[in-house]
Amino acid sequence: MGTTITMNAGTGLHSLSDDEFKQLIASGGTMKIDQINARLQGPYIGVVFILALGIPVRQERRAYHIDARDFNLLAMRIAAHVLSKAGGAA
């Protein structure tokens, strides 16, 4: 049975039933943490950081998933986070 971990925003994985969530996974509508990191081709990010950025995460078995439609939102929030820590350094 899937576990929902959520903090604000995102597309609403938390509102899906277990069956709907499994169908979304089967249809390629989610991204696992390793897929996210492969696509970012940069520093490794984990589920705790994704949650801290307010992107809903849902667990199925041992894998954590985000809705694939949330990837651009995740990327924008990562960029905003990095820029906020840069302190204007060029």
C-alpha positions as CSV (number, residue, x, y, z in Angstrom):
1,M,0.0,0.0,0.0
2,G,1.4,3.4,-0.9
3,T,2.3,6.0,1.6
4,T,1.7,9.7,0.9
5,I,4.1,12.3,2.1
6,T,3.0,15.8,1.2
7,M,3.7,19.5,1.8
8,N,2.0,22.2,-0.2
9,A,1.8,22.7,-4.0
10,G,2.2,20.2,-6.8
11,T,-0.4,18.3,-8.8
12,G,-2.0,16.3,-6.1
13,L,-0.6,12.8,-5.8
14,H,-2.0,12.7,-2.4
15,S,-5.5,12.9,-3.7
16,L,-5.2,9.7,-5.8
17,S,-6.4,6.3,-4.5
18,D,-3.8,3.5,-4.4
19,D,-5.2,2.1,-7.6
20,E,-5.1,5.4,-9.4
21,F,-1.5,6.0,-8.1
22,K,-0.4,2.6,-9.4
23,Q,-2.0,3.3,-12.8
24,L,-0.2,6.6,-12.9
25,I,3.1,4.8,-12.2
26,A,2.4,2.2,-14.8
27,S,1.6,4.8,-17.5
28,G,4.9,6.6,-16.9
29,G,3.2,9.5,-15.2
30,T,5.6,9.7,-12.2
31,M,9.3,10.1,-11.7
32,K,11.4,8.3,-9.2
33,I,14.3,9.9,-7.3
34,D,16.9,8.2,-9.5
35,Q,15.1,9.4,-12.6
36,I,15.0,13.0,-11.3
37,N,18.7,13.0,-10.5
38,A,19.5,11.5,-13.9
39,R,17.5,14.2,-15.7
40,L,19.0,17.0,-13.5
41,Q,22.6,15.8,-14.3
42,G,23.8,17.7,-11.3
43,P,24.0,17.4,-7.6
44,Y,22.1,14.6,-6.0
45,I,18.8,15.5,-4.4
46,G,16.8,13.3,-2.1
47,V,13.2,13.0,-0.9
48,V,13.7,15.2,2.1
49,F,14.9,18.1,0.0
50,I,12.1,17.6,-2.5
51,L,9.6,17.8,0.3
52,A,11.3,20.9,1.7
53,L,10.7,22.5,-1.6
54,G,7.0,21.8,-1.3
55,I,6.7,19.1,-4.0
56,P,4.4,16.2,-3.1
57,V,6.1,12.8,-2.9
58,R,4.4,9.5,-2.7
59,Q,6.0,6.1,-1.8
60,E,5.2,2.9,-3.5
61,R,7.1,0.0,-2.1
62,R,10.7,1.2,-1.7
63,A,10.5,3.9,-4.4
64,Y,9.5,7.6,-3.9
65,H,7.7,9.2,-6.8
66,I,6.7,12.7,-7.8
67,D,4.2,13.5,-10.5
68,A,6.1,13.9,-13.8
69,R,4.2,17.1,-14.4
70,D,5.9,18.5,-11.3
71,F,9.4,18.2,-12.7
72,N,9.6,21.8,-14.1
73,L,8.2,23.1,-10.8
74,L,10.8,21.1,-8.9
75,A,13.6,22.5,-11.2
76,M,12.4,26.1,-10.7
77,R,12.3,25.6,-6.9
78,I,15.8,24.1,-6.9
79,A,17.1,27.0,-8.9
80,A,15.4,29.5,-6.6
81,H,16.9,27.8,-3.6
82,V,20.4,27.8,-5.0
83,L,20.2,31.4,-6.1
84,S,18.9,32.4,-2.6
85,K,22.0,30.8,-1.1
86,A,24.4,32.4,-3.6
87,G,23.9,35.8,-1.9
88,G,24.5,37.7,-5.1
89,A,27.9,36.2,-5.8
90,A,28.8,36.1,-9.4
